[in-house]
Amino acid sequence: MKTSLRKWGLRSFAAIAFSFFAVQASYATIDLYKFDSPEQEQQFKELGQTLRCPKCQNNNIADSNAELAQDMRHKVYEMTKAGKSDQEIVDYMIDRYGNFVTYDPPLTAGTLVLWLGPLGVLVFGFGFIVLRSRKSKVVTEDNSEEWDNEHEERLNALLNENKNEDGKVNK
């Protein structure tokens, strides 16, 4: 009785372990695409390398395992099989996902702001610092001239008031 219970336990453990590994293997499937010609296959491979996954950001859709990249690969496959050109497929992806899906987005007002904005802030900040330093230098020079003329006479008058007969200053 004990031996049969032990065999039953080992068999059920083996069955559970096998089913666990079988389920894990099903997640590791690789998409296989069949093409009508080698040109279509080459076009699919090139587009997979040139289109960027919007979710992964720095991975192309051929290397990414994200669901969005899988959907994009499938759409590229369908359009390649339909005989669409590279530019038509890229234009479709840009219309659907934005300019980010290409590694070389076109020059637009939005990209100009992104490229030239930090440079503009840097130039503005540097110019502001230069103007403030020149302005403070002029104010300092003006204050020193005023001290020489008016303040010197006032200081001498105050010192002369506080001197006693011996020539010493009263405290």
TORKOLKOL-551930 format. One record per residue (C-alpha): x, y, z; residue in three letters. Coordinates in steps of 0.02 Angstrom, whole numbers, plus 32768, in hexadecimal, padded with zeros to 4 digits. Example, Ala and Ser with C-alpha at 12.3 -4.5 7.8 and 13.67 -1.06 7.14 Angstrom:
BEGIN
82677F1F8186ala;82AC7FCB8165ser;
This chain:
BEGIN
800080008000met;808C8079802Elys;80EC80517F8Fthr;8056806D7F1Eser;803281137F75leu;80E581477F5Aarg;80DE81177E9Flys;803C81777E8Dtrp;808A82117EDEgly;8124820A7E6Dleu;80B981F47DD2arg;804982867DFDser;80E182F47E24phe;812E82C47D7Cala;808B82EA7D22ala;807D83967D75ile;813483BF7D51ala;812283887C9Cphe;808583F27C82ser;80DD84897CD0phe;8170847B7C58phe;80FC845B7BC4ala;809E84FC7BE9val;8142855D7BF8gln;817E851A7B50ala;80E185587AFBser;810F860C7B2Atyr;81B685FD7AD2ala;816F85E27A24thr;81BE863C7993ile;8156868A790Basp;817686397863leu;8145869A77C9tyr;8138864E771Blys;815786BD7685phe;813386AA75CCasp;81E086E67598ser;828B870775E4pro;827387C275BDglu;81DB87C87630gln;823D877076B9glu;82CD87EB76A6gln;8254887F76AAgln;8205883A7749phe;82AF8825779Dlys;82E888D4776Cglu;8248892577AAleu;825488C2784Cgly;8300890F7868gln;82D089C17837thr;822D89D57897leu;823A89FC7951arg;81C989B279D7cys;81698A417A29pro;816189E47ACElys;821689AC7ADAcys;82598A4F7A91gln;83088A167A5Fasn;82DE896A7A19asn;82A6894C7969asn;820A88E5794Cile;8270884D7917ala;82CB884579BEasp;823D88767A32ser;81CC87F97A8Aasn;814788797AB8ala;809688567A7Dglu;809488FA7A1Fleu;813188C979C0ala;80E388207997gln;804888787954asp;80B688EB78EDmet;811A885878A7arg;807888017878his;8037889E7820lys;80DD88B277C3val;80CF87FC778Ftyr;801D8814774Fglu;804B88B176EEmet;80E7885E76A7thr;808087CA766Dlys;80048845761Eala;8092888E75B6gly;809F8938760Blys;8141899A75F6ser;81B889C57684asp;81808A7B7682gln;80C78A4C7689glu;80E589DC771File;814F8A5F7779val;80CD8AE67755asp;80448A75779Ctyr;80A98A57783Bmet;80CE8B12784Eile;80158B3C7837asp;7FE58ABA78B8arg;80708ACC793Btyr;80C18B757917gly;816E8BAA78DCasn;81BD8B4F796Ephe;81B68AA77913val;82418ADE789Fthr;82F38AF378D9tyr;83048B927870asp;82678BFB788Apro;82488C8A780Fpro;82708D3E783Aleu;81CF8D907879thr;81A48E2178ECala;81988DA7797Egly;82438D5C795Fthr;828F8E0A7946leu;82528E3B79F2val;829F8D9E7A3Bleu;83468DBC79E7trp;83548E7979F2leu;82F78E977A96gly;83878E697B0Bpro;84018ECC7AA0leu;838D8F657AA9gly;83808F567B65val;843D8F4A7B74leu;845A8FE47B06val;83D490477B62phe;841D90187C0Cgly;84CE90457BD8phe;849490EB7B8Fgly;843391137C2Ephe;84CD90F17C99ile;853C915E7C2Bval;84BF91EF7C2Eleu;84A991E47CEBarg;856691E47D09ser;857F927C7C98arg;84EF92D87CEClys;853392B77D9Bser;85E192F27D65lys;859893987D26val;853693AF7DC9val;85D393907E30thr;863794107DCDglu;85AB94927DE2asp;85A594747E9Easn;8661948B7EB0ser;865A95377E5Cglu;85CF956F7ED1glu;863595397F67trp;86CB959B7F2Fasp;867096407F21asn;85DE96507F97glu;860295CE801Bhis;86B696028038glu;868296B38067glu;85FA967280DDarg;867295F8812Fleu;86F29682814Dasn;866B96F48197ala;8634966B8210leu;86E796488244leu;870A97008261asn;866F971082D0glu;86A696858344asn;875996C2835Dlys;878197168400asn;8804979C841Fglu;8892971D8427asp;886C96DD8378gly;882F963683B8lys;878895ED8385val;870495E3840Fasn;86B1953D8429lys;
